[in-house]
Amino acid sequence: MMQSHVPAFAEQASYWKFFELWADPVFFPPKMLMLVSDQEGTCRILNLAAGYKLVMTHANYQAAQAWLVEDEYERVEGQLLVAEVV
């Protein structure tokens, strides 16, 4: 039986401001990471393929974005506001 991640997502999402998807285009299928910003501006980078395992935490969006770009990830177009998803 598969467990749903919906309750955990909804609980965590109450702390989030926005999230973005980032892809490493070198691999196929692309390696996907999710950048999540909380209400205070702290950003976490999660590995989607590893069950949303925490990869890195940064104090702000600029630092998180720089880390992703340095590792040659490309942002999937657009940000998703949590209020629009939940």
C-alpha positions in Angstrom: 0.0 0.0 0.0 1.3 3.4 -0.9 1.3 6.2 1.6 0.1 9.6 0.6 2.4 12.6 1.0 -0.5 15.0 0.8 -1.0 15.5 4.6 2.8 16.0 5.2 2.9 18.4 2.2 -0.1 20.4 3.5 1.4 20.7 7.0 4.8 21.8 5.7 3.4 24.1 3.2 1.9 26.4 5.9 5.5 27.5 6.6 6.5 28.0 2.9 6.3 31.2 0.9 7.2 29.8 -2.5 9.0 26.9 -4.2 10.8 26.4 -7.5 11.8 23.4 -9.5 15.4 23.1 -10.7 16.7 20.6 -13.2 20.2 19.3 -14.1 19.9 19.1 -17.9 23.0 16.9 -18.3 21.2 13.8 -17.1 18.3 12.1 -18.7 15.9 12.0 -17.1 17.0 15.2 -15.5 17.9 15.3 -11.9 15.2 17.5 -10.2 15.6 19.6 -7.0 13.1 21.7 -5.3 14.0 25.1 -3.7 11.6 26.0 -0.9 11.6 29.4 0.7 9.9 29.8 4.1 8.2 32.9 5.5 11.5 34.1 7.0 13.4 33.8 3.7 15.4 30.7 4.6 15.7 28.4 1.6 16.0 24.7 1.6 16.9 22.5 -1.4 15.2 19.1 -1.5 16.0 16.1 -3.7 12.7 15.0 -5.3 14.0 11.5 -6.3 15.1 10.8 -2.8 11.8 11.4 -1.2 12.3 15.1 -0.7 15.5 14.6 1.3 17.1 17.8 2.4 20.2 18.5 0.3 21.2 22.0 1.5 19.9 25.0 3.6 20.8 28.6 2.8 20.0 31.8 4.8 18.5 33.5 1.7 17.3 33.0 -1.8 20.4 34.6 -3.4 22.7 32.1 -1.7 20.5 29.1 -2.6 20.2 30.3 -6.3 24.0 30.8 -6.5 24.6 27.2 -5.2 22.2 25.7 -7.8 23.6 27.8 -10.7 27.2 26.9 -9.6 26.2 23.2 -9.8 24.8 23.9 -13.3 21.1 23.4 -12.4 18.6 25.4 -14.4 15.4 26.8 -13.0 12.2 25.4 -14.4 10.2 28.5 -15.5 8.2 30.3 -12.9 7.6 30.2 -9.1 4.7 28.4 -7.5 3.2 30.3 -4.6 2.1 27.9 -1.9 -1.2 29.7 -1.5 -2.0 28.8 -5.2 -1.2 25.1 -4.7 -2.6 24.2 -1.3 
